[in-house]
Amino acid sequence: MAIPAPGETTRWRCAQCGNLTRFDVVRVSRTREFWHQELSGAPMVEESQVLEGELESVACRWCAGGGSVELVDRPVGEPADD
Ligand SMILES: [Zn+2]
């Protein structure tokens, strides 16, 4: 089972290299979509809503350390990283 998703007070951290911001995530999800088709039949997804989702694996983007990503508490008072 994969690591839980970060919550309001937690974040992911790579225990191997310390990366806090870049991860490769494999997720299985069930979605509802609004498909807008051109008259030719070519579809475009204009809206997508995730009904259920489950993380399958999370790996560090930088060192690809499998199984090294851990869930840690967010520091108090640090500005959000975008
Ligand atoms: Zn790493």
PDB file of the backbone (N, CA, C, O) and the ligand in Angstrom, with CONECT records:
HET     ZN  A 101       1
ATOM      1  N   MET A   1       0.846  -1.204   0.000  1.00  0.00           N
ATOM      2  CA  MET A   1       0.000   0.000   0.000  1.00  0.00           C
ATOM      3  C   MET A   1       0.881   1.253   0.000  1.00  0.00           C
ATOM      4  O   MET A   1       1.892   1.309   0.701  1.00  0.00           O
ATOM      5  N   ALA A   2       0.497   2.238  -0.777  1.00  0.00           N
ATOM      6  CA  ALA A   2       1.304   3.457  -0.891  1.00  0.00           C
ATOM      7  C   ALA A   2       1.118   4.338   0.333  1.00  0.00           C
ATOM      8  O   ALA A   2       0.216   4.137   1.147  1.00  0.00           O
ATOM      9  N   ILE A   3       1.987   5.302   0.430  1.00  0.00           N
ATOM     10  CA  ILE A   3       1.951   6.278   1.502  1.00  0.00           C
ATOM     11  C   ILE A   3       0.660   7.107   1.389  1.00  0.00           C
ATOM     12  O   ILE A   3       0.182   7.343   0.280  1.00  0.00           O
ATOM     13  N   PRO A   4       0.091   7.551   2.521  1.00  0.00           N
ATOM     14  CA  PRO A   4      -1.113   8.399   2.436  1.00  0.00           C
ATOM     15  C   PRO A   4      -0.789   9.764   1.813  1.00  0.00           C
ATOM     16  O   PRO A   4       0.352  10.222   1.868  1.00  0.00           O
ATOM     17  N   ALA A   5      -1.790  10.398   1.229  1.00  0.00           N
ATOM     18  CA  ALA A   5      -1.616  11.735   0.657  1.00  0.00           C
ATOM     19  C   ALA A   5      -1.381  12.740   1.781  1.00  0.00           C
ATOM     20  O   ALA A   5      -1.853  12.549   2.901  1.00  0.00           O
ATOM     21  N   PRO A   6      -0.648  13.812   1.476  1.00  0.00           N
ATOM     22  CA  PRO A   6      -0.443  14.830   2.507  1.00  0.00           C
ATOM     23  C   PRO A   6      -1.756  15.495   2.892  1.00  0.00           C
ATOM     24  O   PRO A   6      -2.635  15.699   2.054  1.00  0.00           O
ATOM     25  N   GLY A   7      -1.872  15.826   4.160  1.00  0.00           N
ATOM     26  CA  GLY A   7      -3.078  16.499   4.648  1.00  0.00           C
ATOM     27  C   GLY A   7      -2.784  17.936   5.013  1.00  0.00           C
ATOM     28  O   GLY A   7      -1.785  18.508   4.577  1.00  0.00           O
ATOM     29  N   GLU A   8      -3.663  18.520   5.820  1.00  0.00           N
ATOM     30  CA  GLU A   8      -3.539  19.927   6.216  1.00  0.00           C
ATOM     31  C   GLU A   8      -2.250  20.196   7.006  1.00  0.00           C
ATOM     32  O   GLU A   8      -1.690  21.290   6.934  1.00  0.00           O
ATOM     33  N   THR A   9      -1.797  19.211   7.742  1.00  0.00           N
ATOM     34  CA  THR A   9      -0.663  19.447   8.628  1.00  0.00           C
ATOM     35  C   THR A   9       0.544  18.558   8.311  1.00  0.00           C
ATOM     36  O   THR A   9       1.515  18.519   9.067  1.00  0.00           O
ATOM     37  N   THR A  10       0.467  17.848   7.186  1.00  0.00           N
ATOM     38  CA  THR A  10       1.564  16.942   6.851  1.00  0.00           C
ATOM     39  C   THR A  10       2.053  17.197   5.418  1.00  0.00           C
ATOM     40  O   THR A  10       1.373  17.835   4.613  1.00  0.00           O
ATOM     41  N   ARG A  11       3.223  16.691   5.136  1.00  0.00           N
ATOM     42  CA  ARG A  11       3.770  16.815   3.777  1.00  0.00           C
ATOM     43  C   ARG A  11       4.660  15.597   3.505  1.00  0.00           C
ATOM     44  O   ARG A  11       5.048  14.874   4.422  1.00  0.00           O
ATOM     45  N   TRP A  12       4.971  15.391   2.228  1.00  0.00           N
ATOM     46  CA  TRP A  12       5.861  14.297   1.856  1.00  0.00           C
ATOM     47  C   TRP A  12       7.300  14.786   1.915  1.00  0.00           C
ATOM     48  O   TRP A  12       7.595  15.958   1.679  1.00  0.00           O
ATOM     49  N   ARG A  13       8.179  13.856   2.235  1.00  0.00           N
ATOM     50  CA  ARG A  13       9.608  14.162   2.254  1.00  0.00           C
ATOM     51  C   ARG A  13      10.352  12.915   1.825  1.00  0.00           C
ATOM     52  O   ARG A  13      10.026  11.808   2.253  1.00  0.00           O
ATOM     53  N   CYS A  14      11.364  13.098   0.967  1.00  0.00           N
ATOM     54  CA  CYS A  14      12.200  11.960   0.587  1.00  0.00           C
ATOM     55  C   CYS A  14      13.261  11.774   1.670  1.00  0.00           C
ATOM     56  O   CYS A  14      14.059  12.674   1.931  1.00  0.00           O
ATOM     57  N   ALA A  15      13.261  10.619   2.287  1.00  0.00           N
ATOM     58  CA  ALA A  15      14.203  10.355   3.375  1.00  0.00           C
ATOM     59  C   ALA A  15      15.632  10.221   2.850  1.00  0.00           C
ATOM     60  O   ALA A  15      16.595  10.336   3.609  1.00  0.00           O
ATOM     61  N   GLN A  16      15.758   9.978   1.548  1.00  0.00           N
ATOM     62  CA  GLN A  16      17.078   9.759   0.969  1.00  0.00           C
ATOM     63  C   GLN A  16      17.788  11.069   0.617  1.00  0.00           C
ATOM     64  O   GLN A  16      18.968  11.237   0.926  1.00  0.00           O
ATOM     65  N   CYS A  17      17.066  12.006  -0.036  1.00  0.00           N
ATOM     66  CA  CYS A  17      17.729  13.244  -0.479  1.00  0.00           C
ATOM     67  C   CYS A  17      17.113  14.508   0.107  1.00  0.00           C
ATOM     68  O   CYS A  17      17.642  15.598  -0.108  1.00  0.00           O
ATOM     69  N   GLY A  18      16.014  14.391   0.839  1.00  0.00           N
ATOM     70  CA  GLY A  18      15.423  15.562   1.485  1.00  0.00           C
ATOM     71  C   GLY A  18      14.456  16.349   0.617  1.00  0.00           C
ATOM     72  O   GLY A  18      13.917  17.364   1.059  1.00  0.00           O
ATOM     73  N   ASN A  19      14.224  15.895  -0.626  1.00  0.00           N
ATOM     74  CA  ASN A  19      13.277  16.565  -1.515  1.00  0.00           C
ATOM     75  C   ASN A  19      11.902  16.675  -0.858  1.00  0.00           C
ATOM     76  O   ASN A  19      11.385  15.716  -0.285  1.00  0.00           O
ATOM     77  N   LEU A  20      11.315  17.902  -0.960  1.00  0.00           N
ATOM     78  CA  LEU A  20       9.993  18.140  -0.366  1.00  0.00           C
ATOM     79  C   LEU A  20       8.938  18.490  -1.404  1.00  0.00           C
ATOM     80  O   LEU A  20       7.755  18.599  -1.080  1.00  0.00           O
ATOM     81  N   THR A  21       9.366  18.669  -2.664  1.00  0.00           N
ATOM     82  CA  THR A  21       8.423  19.293  -3.598  1.00  0.00           C
ATOM     83  C   THR A  21       8.162  18.549  -4.904  1.00  0.00           C
ATOM     84  O   THR A  21       7.201  18.889  -5.595  1.00  0.00           O
ATOM     85  N   ARG A  22       8.970  17.544  -5.282  1.00  0.00           N
ATOM     86  CA  ARG A  22       8.771  16.915  -6.592  1.00  0.00           C
ATOM     87  C   ARG A  22       8.663  15.403  -6.450  1.00  0.00           C
ATOM     88  O   ARG A  22       9.579  14.746  -5.954  1.00  0.00           O
ATOM     89  N   PHE A  23       7.535  14.862  -6.892  1.00  0.00           N
ATOM     90  CA  PHE A  23       7.303  13.431  -6.737  1.00  0.00           C
ATOM     91  C   PHE A  23       6.625  12.863  -7.981  1.00  0.00           C
ATOM     92  O   PHE A  23       5.823  13.536  -8.629  1.00  0.00           O
ATOM     93  N   ASP A  24       6.954  11.633  -8.298  1.00  0.00           N
ATOM     94  CA  ASP A  24       6.252  10.920  -9.359  1.00  0.00           C
ATOM     95  C   ASP A  24       5.189  10.064  -8.690  1.00  0.00           C
ATOM     96  O   ASP A  24       5.490   9.195  -7.872  1.00  0.00           O
ATOM     97  N   VAL A  25       3.945  10.326  -9.053  1.00  0.00           N
ATOM     98  CA  VAL A  25       2.821   9.668  -8.394  1.00  0.00           C
ATOM     99  C   VAL A  25       2.058   8.830  -9.405  1.00  0.00           C
ATOM    100  O   VAL A  25       1.717   9.307 -10.488  1.00  0.00           O
ATOM    101  N   VAL A  26       1.791   7.584  -9.049  1.00  0.00           N
ATOM    102  CA  VAL A  26       0.890   6.752  -9.855  1.00  0.00           C
ATOM    103  C   VAL A  26      -0.407   6.652  -9.066  1.00  0.00           C
ATOM    104  O   VAL A  26      -0.415   6.201  -7.921  1.00  0.00           O
ATOM    105  N   ARG A  27      -1.503   7.077  -9.687  1.00  0.00           N
ATOM    106  CA  ARG A  27      -2.774   7.133  -9.004  1.00  0.00           C
ATOM    107  C   ARG A  27      -3.857   6.462  -9.846  1.00  0.00           C
ATOM    108  O   ARG A  27      -3.952   6.688 -11.053  1.00  0.00           O
ATOM    109  N   VAL A  28      -4.653   5.652  -9.205  1.00  0.00           N
ATOM    110  CA  VAL A  28      -5.811   5.060  -9.871  1.00  0.00           C
ATOM    111  C   VAL A  28      -7.009   5.888  -9.439  1.00  0.00           C
ATOM    112  O   VAL A  28      -7.250   6.054  -8.243  1.00  0.00           O
ATOM    113  N   SER A  29      -7.758   6.407 -10.396  1.00  0.00           N
ATOM    114  CA  SER A  29      -8.906   7.210  -9.992  1.00  0.00           C
ATOM    115  C   SER A  29     -10.120   6.924 -10.861  1.00  0.00           C
ATOM    116  O   SER A  29     -10.006   6.509 -12.014  1.00  0.00           O
ATOM    117  N   ARG A  30     -11.281   7.160 -10.272  1.00  0.00           N
ATOM    118  CA  ARG A  30     -12.541   7.040 -10.983  1.00  0.00           C
ATOM    119  C   ARG A  30     -13.028   8.463 -11.164  1.00  0.00           C
ATOM    120  O   ARG A  30     -13.158   9.204 -10.189  1.00  0.00           O
ATOM    121  N   THR A  31     -13.296   8.852 -12.394  1.00  0.00           N
ATOM    122  CA  THR A  31     -13.637  10.253 -12.659  1.00  0.00           C
ATOM    123  C   THR A  31     -14.935  10.366 -13.453  1.00  0.00           C
ATOM    124  O   THR A  31     -15.330   9.454 -14.179  1.00  0.00           O
ATOM    125  N   ARG A  32     -15.572  11.502 -13.291  1.00  0.00           N
ATOM    126  CA  ARG A  32     -16.703  11.849 -14.159  1.00  0.00           C
ATOM    127  C   ARG A  32     -16.210  12.987 -15.046  1.00  0.00           C
ATOM    128  O   ARG A  32     -15.624  13.954 -14.560  1.00  0.00           O
ATOM    129  N   GLU A  33     -16.454  12.863 -16.356  1.00  0.00           N
ATOM    130  CA  GLU A  33     -15.942  13.859 -17.281  1.00  0.00           C
ATOM    131  C   GLU A  33     -17.042  14.391 -18.183  1.00  0.00           C
ATOM    132  O   GLU A  33     -17.990  13.684 -18.525  1.00  0.00           O
ATOM    133  N   PHE A  34     -16.892  15.646 -18.557  1.00  0.00           N
ATOM    134  CA  PHE A  34     -17.752  16.249 -19.568  1.00  0.00           C
ATOM    135  C   PHE A  34     -16.973  16.250 -20.874  1.00  0.00           C
ATOM    136  O   PHE A  34     -15.987  16.972 -21.018  1.00  0.00           O
ATOM    137  N   TRP A  35     -17.416  15.447 -21.810  1.00  0.00           N
ATOM    138  CA  TRP A  35     -16.761  15.347 -23.120  1.00  0.00           C
ATOM    139  C   TRP A  35     -17.503  16.233 -24.109  1.00  0.00           C
ATOM    140  O   TRP A  35     -18.718  16.122 -24.271  1.00  0.00           O
ATOM    141  N   HIS A  36     -16.768  17.098 -24.756  1.00  0.00           N
ATOM    142  CA  HIS A  36     -17.305  17.951 -25.805  1.00  0.00           C
ATOM    143  C   HIS A  36     -16.748  17.428 -27.127  1.00  0.00           C
ATOM    144  O   HIS A  36     -15.549  17.516 -27.389  1.00  0.00           O
ATOM    145  N   GLN A  37     -17.630  16.890 -27.942  1.00  0.00           N
ATOM    146  CA  GLN A  37     -17.171  16.338 -29.225  1.00  0.00           C
ATOM    147  C   GLN A  37     -17.398  17.340 -30.343  1.00  0.00           C
ATOM    148  O   GLN A  37     -18.441  17.988 -30.428  1.00  0.00           O
ATOM    149  N   GLU A  38     -16.397  17.445 -31.193  1.00  0.00           N
ATOM    150  CA  GLU A  38     -16.602  18.194 -32.425  1.00  0.00           C
ATOM    151  C   GLU A  38     -17.534  17.368 -33.312  1.00  0.00           C
ATOM    152  O   GLU A  38     -17.721  16.174 -33.081  1.00  0.00           O
ATOM    153  N   LEU A  39     -18.105  17.998 -34.309  1.00  0.00           N
ATOM    154  CA  LEU A  39     -19.011  17.262 -35.196  1.00  0.00           C
ATOM    155  C   LEU A  39     -18.287  16.123 -35.899  1.00  0.00           C
ATOM    156  O   LEU A  39     -18.903  15.131 -36.288  1.00  0.00           O
ATOM    157  N   SER A  40     -16.981  16.273 -36.057  1.00  0.00           N
ATOM    158  CA  SER A  40     -16.176  15.202 -36.663  1.00  0.00           C
ATOM    159  C   SER A  40     -16.107  13.982 -35.751  1.00  0.00           C
ATOM    160  O   SER A  40     -15.824  12.875 -36.210  1.00  0.00           O
ATOM    161  N   GLY A  41     -16.368  14.185 -34.442  1.00  0.00           N
ATOM    162  CA  GLY A  41     -16.280  13.084 -33.493  1.00  0.00           C
ATOM    163  C   GLY A  41     -15.082  13.165 -32.576  1.00  0.00           C
ATOM    164  O   GLY A  41     -14.969  12.379 -31.636  1.00  0.00           O
ATOM    165  N   ALA A  42     -14.172  14.114 -32.835  1.00  0.00           N
ATOM    166  CA  ALA A  42     -12.980  14.232 -31.987  1.00  0.00           C
ATOM    167  C   ALA A  42     -13.377  14.799 -30.622  1.00  0.00           C
ATOM    168  O   ALA A  42     -13.916  15.903 -30.542  1.00  0.00           O
ATOM    169  N   PRO A  43     -13.108  14.041 -29.539  1.00  0.00           N
ATOM    170  CA  PRO A  43     -13.532  14.504 -28.220  1.00  0.00           C
ATOM    171  C   PRO A  43     -12.495  15.372 -27.516  1.00  0.00           C
ATOM    172  O   PRO A  43     -11.290  15.223 -27.717  1.00  0.00           O
ATOM    173  N   MET A  44     -12.994  16.276 -26.692  1.00  0.00           N
ATOM    174  CA  MET A  44     -12.152  17.050 -25.788  1.00  0.00           C
ATOM    175  C   MET A  44     -12.780  16.942 -24.401  1.00  0.00           C
ATOM    176  O   MET A  44     -13.996  17.073 -24.262  1.00  0.00           O
ATOM    177  N   VAL A  45     -11.977  16.708 -23.392  1.00  0.00           N
ATOM    178  CA  VAL A  45     -12.497  16.661 -22.030  1.00  0.00           C
ATOM    179  C   VAL A  45     -12.490  18.084 -21.482  1.00  0.00           C
ATOM    180  O   VAL A  45     -11.425  18.676 -21.305  1.00  0.00           O
ATOM    181  N   GLU A  46     -13.671  18.635 -21.214  1.00  0.00           N
ATOM    182  CA  GLU A  46     -13.743  20.032 -20.757  1.00  0.00           C
ATOM    183  C   GLU A  46     -13.882  20.140 -19.244  1.00  0.00           C
ATOM    184  O   GLU A  46     -13.540  21.172 -18.668  1.00  0.00           O
ATOM    185  N   GLU A  47     -14.373  19.103 -18.601  1.00  0.00           N
ATOM    186  CA  GLU A  47     -14.468  19.108 -17.146  1.00  0.00           C
ATOM    187  C   GLU A  47     -14.144  17.720 -16.650  1.00  0.00           C
ATOM    188  O   GLU A  47     -14.483  16.725 -17.290  1.00  0.00           O
ATOM    189  N   SER A  48     -13.491  17.658 -15.513  1.00  0.00           N
ATOM    190  CA  SER A  48     -13.149  16.366 -14.948  1.00  0.00           C
ATOM    191  C   SER A  48     -13.283  16.446 -13.437  1.00  0.00           C
ATOM    192  O   SER A  48     -12.751  17.360 -12.807  1.00  0.00           O
ATOM    193  N   GLN A  49     -13.998  15.484 -12.856  1.00  0.00           N
ATOM    194  CA  GLN A  49     -14.207  15.466 -11.413  1.00  0.00           C
ATOM    195  C   GLN A  49     -13.758  14.108 -10.889  1.00  0.00           C
ATOM    196  O   GLN A  49     -14.202  13.068 -11.377  1.00  0.00           O
ATOM    197  N   VAL A  50     -12.877  14.121  -9.895  1.00  0.00           N
ATOM    198  CA  VAL A  50     -12.405  12.868  -9.319  1.00  0.00           C
ATOM    199  C   VAL A  50     -13.426  12.379  -8.291  1.00  0.00           C
ATOM    200  O   VAL A  50     -13.685  13.052  -7.293  1.00  0.00           O
ATOM    201  N   LEU A  51     -13.997  11.213  -8.542  1.00  0.00           N
ATOM    202  CA  LEU A  51     -14.991  10.652  -7.625  1.00  0.00           C
ATOM    203  C   LEU A  51     -14.309   9.832  -6.531  1.00  0.00           C
ATOM    204  O   LEU A  51     -14.700   9.876  -5.365  1.00  0.00           O
ATOM    205  N   GLU A  52     -13.296   9.093  -6.927  1.00  0.00           N
ATOM    206  CA  GLU A  52     -12.522   8.286  -5.981  1.00  0.00           C
ATOM    207  C   GLU A  52     -11.098   8.261  -6.494  1.00  0.00           C
ATOM    208  O   GLU A  52     -10.861   8.280  -7.701  1.00  0.00           O
ATOM    209  N   GLY A  53     -10.161   8.219  -5.580  1.00  0.00           N
ATOM    210  CA  GLY A  53      -8.775   8.117  -6.014  1.00  0.00           C
ATOM    211  C   GLY A  53      -7.972   7.331  -5.009  1.00  0.00           C
ATOM    212  O   GLY A  53      -8.231   7.384  -3.807  1.00  0.00           O
ATOM    213  N   GLU A  54      -6.995   6.604  -5.508  1.00  0.00           N
ATOM    214  CA  GLU A  54      -6.136   5.838  -4.615  1.00  0.00           C
ATOM    215  C   GLU A  54      -4.707   5.924  -5.127  1.00  0.00           C
ATOM    216  O   GLU A  54      -4.440   5.675  -6.303  1.00  0.00           O
ATOM    217  N   LEU A  55      -3.795   6.280  -4.234  1.00  0.00           N
ATOM    218  CA  LEU A  55      -2.398   6.375  -4.623  1.00  0.00           C
ATOM    219  C   LEU A  55      -1.821   4.974  -4.719  1.00  0.00           C
ATOM    220  O   LEU A  55      -1.976   4.160  -3.809  1.00  0.00           O
ATOM    221  N   GLU A  56      -1.150   4.701  -5.837  1.00  0.00           N
ATOM    222  CA  GLU A  56      -0.579   3.372  -6.017  1.00  0.00           C
ATOM    223  C   GLU A  56       0.904   3.400  -5.647  1.00  0.00           C
ATOM    224  O   GLU A  56       1.403   2.491  -4.982  1.00  0.00           O
ATOM    225  N   SER A  57       1.604   4.450  -6.083  1.00  0.00           N
ATOM    226  CA  SER A  57       3.003   4.566  -5.677  1.00  0.00           C
ATOM    227  C   SER A  57       3.444   6.023  -5.725  1.00  0.00           C
ATOM    228  O   SER A  57       2.950   6.808  -6.534  1.00  0.00           O
ATOM    229  N   VAL A  58       4.373   6.369  -4.857  1.00  0.00           N
ATOM    230  CA  VAL A  58       4.947   7.711  -4.801  1.00  0.00           C
ATOM    231  C   VAL A  58       6.456   7.552  -4.755  1.00  0.00           C
ATOM    232  O   VAL A  58       6.984   6.876  -3.872  1.00  0.00           O
ATOM    233  N   ALA A  59       7.152   8.170  -5.698  1.00  0.00           N
ATOM    234  CA  ALA A  59       8.611   8.078  -5.730  1.00  0.00           C
ATOM    235  C   ALA A  59       9.189   9.478  -5.837  1.00  0.00           C
ATOM    236  O   ALA A  59       8.589  10.367  -6.442  1.00  0.00           O
ATOM    237  N   CYS A  60      10.342   9.662  -5.251  1.00  0.00           N
ATOM    238  CA  CYS A  60      11.038  10.943  -5.338  1.00  0.00           C
ATOM    239  C   CYS A  60      11.431  11.202  -6.791  1.00  0.00           C
ATOM    240  O   CYS A  60      11.953  10.314  -7.465  1.00  0.00           O
ATOM    241  N   ARG A  61      11.178  12.420  -7.271  1.00  0.00           N
ATOM    242  CA  ARG A  61      11.497  12.776  -8.641  1.00  0.00           C
ATOM    243  C   ARG A  61      13.013  12.853  -8.868  1.00  0.00           C
ATOM    244  O   ARG A  61      13.497  12.570  -9.964  1.00  0.00           O
ATOM    245  N   TRP A  62      13.749  13.234  -7.832  1.00  0.00           N
ATOM    246  CA  TRP A  62      15.170  13.489  -8.008  1.00  0.00           C
ATOM    247  C   TRP A  62      16.032  12.233  -7.865  1.00  0.00           C
ATOM    248  O   TRP A  62      16.915  11.999  -8.690  1.00  0.00           O
ATOM    249  N   CYS A  63      15.795  11.439  -6.854  1.00  0.00           N
ATOM    250  CA  CYS A  63      16.687  10.284  -6.683  1.00  0.00           C
ATOM    251  C   CYS A  63      15.964   8.969  -6.972  1.00  0.00           C
ATOM    252  O   CYS A  63      16.562   7.895  -6.909  1.00  0.00           O
ATOM    253  N   ALA A  64      14.651   9.068  -7.293  1.00  0.00           N
ATOM    254  CA  ALA A  64      13.849   7.890  -7.627  1.00  0.00           C
ATOM    255  C   ALA A  64      13.967   6.805  -6.563  1.00  0.00           C
ATOM    256  O   ALA A  64      13.843   5.614  -6.847  1.00  0.00           O
ATOM    257  N   GLY A  65      14.209   7.243  -5.341  1.00  0.00           N
ATOM    258  CA  GLY A  65      14.338   6.286  -4.241  1.00  0.00           C
ATOM    259  C   GLY A  65      13.009   5.618  -3.939  1.00  0.00           C
ATOM    260  O   GLY A  65      12.138   6.208  -3.299  1.00  0.00           O
ATOM    261  N   GLY A  66      12.860   4.410  -4.394  1.00  0.00           N
ATOM    262  CA  GLY A  66      11.620   3.682  -4.159  1.00  0.00           C
ATOM    263  C   GLY A  66      11.429   3.413  -2.678  1.00  0.00           C
ATOM    264  O   GLY A  66      12.332   2.903  -2.013  1.00  0.00           O
ATOM    265  N   GLY A  67      10.272   3.749  -2.164  1.00  0.00           N
ATOM    266  CA  GLY A  67       9.973   3.475  -0.763  1.00  0.00           C
ATOM    267  C   GLY A  67      10.630   4.423   0.216  1.00  0.00           C
ATOM    268  O   GLY A  67      10.561   4.211   1.427  1.00  0.00           O
ATOM    269  N   SER A  68      11.280   5.489  -0.300  1.00  0.00           N
ATOM    270  CA  SER A  68      11.972   6.392   0.620  1.00  0.00           C
ATOM    271  C   SER A  68      11.141   7.621   0.975  1.00  0.00           C
ATOM    272  O   SER A  68      11.541   8.423   1.819  1.00  0.00           O
ATOM    273  N   VAL A  69       9.983   7.766   0.331  1.00  0.00           N
ATOM    274  CA  VAL A  69       9.149   8.933   0.626  1.00  0.00           C
ATOM    275  C   VAL A  69       8.353   8.684   1.901  1.00  0.00           C
ATOM    276  O   VAL A  69       7.697   7.655   2.060  1.00  0.00           O
ATOM    277  N   GLU A  70       8.433   9.657   2.803  1.00  0.00           N
ATOM    278  CA  GLU A  70       7.740   9.501   4.077  1.00  0.00           C
ATOM    279  C   GLU A  70       6.820  10.687   4.319  1.00  0.00           C
ATOM    280  O   GLU A  70       7.000  11.761   3.745  1.00  0.00           O
ATOM    281  N   LEU A  71       5.841  10.477   5.170  1.00  0.00           N
ATOM    282  CA  LEU A  71       4.899  11.530   5.531  1.00  0.00           C
ATOM    283  C   LEU A  71       5.406  12.173   6.818  1.00  0.00           C
ATOM    284  O   LEU A  71       5.567  11.495   7.832  1.00  0.00           O
ATOM    285  N   VAL A  72       5.655  13.475   6.775  1.00  0.00           N
ATOM    286  CA  VAL A  72       6.164  14.169   7.963  1.00  0.00           C
ATOM    287  C   VAL A  72       5.264  15.373   8.268  1.00  0.00           C
ATOM    288  O   VAL A  72       4.495  15.816   7.415  1.00  0.00           O
ATOM    289  N   ASP A  73       5.369  15.885   9.477  1.00  0.00           N
ATOM    290  CA  ASP A  73       4.587  17.058   9.863  1.00  0.00           C
ATOM    291  C   ASP A  73       5.106  18.286   9.132  1.00  0.00           C
ATOM    292  O   ASP A  73       6.308  18.428   8.906  1.00  0.00           O
ATOM    293  N   ARG A  74       4.182  19.175   8.763  1.00  0.00           N
ATOM    294  CA  ARG A  74       4.606  20.450   8.188  1.00  0.00           C
ATOM    295  C   ARG A  74       5.174  21.304   9.309  1.00  0.00           C
ATOM    296  O   ARG A  74       4.692  21.259  10.441  1.00  0.00           O
ATOM    297  N   PRO A  75       6.207  22.085   8.985  1.00  0.00           N
ATOM    298  CA  PRO A  75       6.715  22.990  10.012  1.00  0.00           C
ATOM    299  C   PRO A  75       5.689  24.083  10.276  1.00  0.00           C
ATOM    300  O   PRO A  75       4.969  24.492   9.364  1.00  0.00           O
ATOM    301  N   VAL A  76       5.616  24.548  11.493  1.00  0.00           N
ATOM    302  CA  VAL A  76       4.672  25.610  11.832  1.00  0.00           C
ATOM    303  C   VAL A  76       5.268  26.937  11.402  1.00  0.00           C
ATOM    304  O   VAL A  76       6.431  27.229  11.681  1.00  0.00           O
ATOM    305  N   GLY A  77       4.450  27.748  10.710  1.00  0.00           N
ATOM    306  CA  GLY A  77       4.875  29.103  10.370  1.00  0.00           C
ATOM    307  C   GLY A  77       5.691  29.230   9.098  1.00  0.00           C
ATOM    308  O   GLY A  77       6.140  30.330   8.773  1.00  0.00           O
ATOM    309  N   GLU A  78       5.901  28.137   8.364  1.00  0.00           N
ATOM    310  CA  GLU A  78       6.634  28.234   7.090  1.00  0.00           C
ATOM    311  C   GLU A  78       5.634  28.527   5.973  1.00  0.00           C
ATOM    312  O   GLU A  78       4.584  27.887   5.898  1.00  0.00           O
ATOM    313  N   PRO A  79       5.951  29.483   5.113  1.00  0.00           N
ATOM    314  CA  PRO A  79       4.999  29.808   4.038  1.00  0.00           C
ATOM    315  C   PRO A  79       4.793  28.620   3.084  1.00  0.00           C
ATOM    316  O   PRO A  79       5.703  27.825   2.851  1.00  0.00           O
ATOM    317  N   ALA A  80       3.607  28.529   2.556  1.00  0.00           N
ATOM    318  CA  ALA A  80       3.284  27.440   1.652  1.00  0.00           C
ATOM    319  C   ALA A  80       4.124  27.537   0.390  1.00  0.00           C
ATOM    320  O   ALA A  80       4.341  28.632  -0.129  1.00  0.00           O
ATOM    321  N   ASP A  81       4.592  26.418  -0.102  1.00  0.00           N
ATOM    322  CA  ASP A  81       5.386  26.382  -1.327  1.00  0.00           C
ATOM    323  C   ASP A  81       4.476  26.147  -2.515  1.00  0.00           C
ATOM    324  O   ASP A  81       3.709  25.184  -2.543  1.00  0.00           O
ATOM    325  N   ASP A  82       4.563  27.027  -3.490  1.00  0.00           N
ATOM    326  CA  ASP A  82       3.770  26.763  -4.690  1.00  0.00           C
ATOM    327  C   ASP A  82       4.728  26.665  -5.848  1.00  0.00           C
ATOM    328  O   ASP A  82       4.305  26.445  -6.983  1.00  0.00           O
TER     329      ASP A  82
HETATM  330 ZN    ZN A 101      14.968  11.719  -3.139  1.00  0.00          ZN2+
END
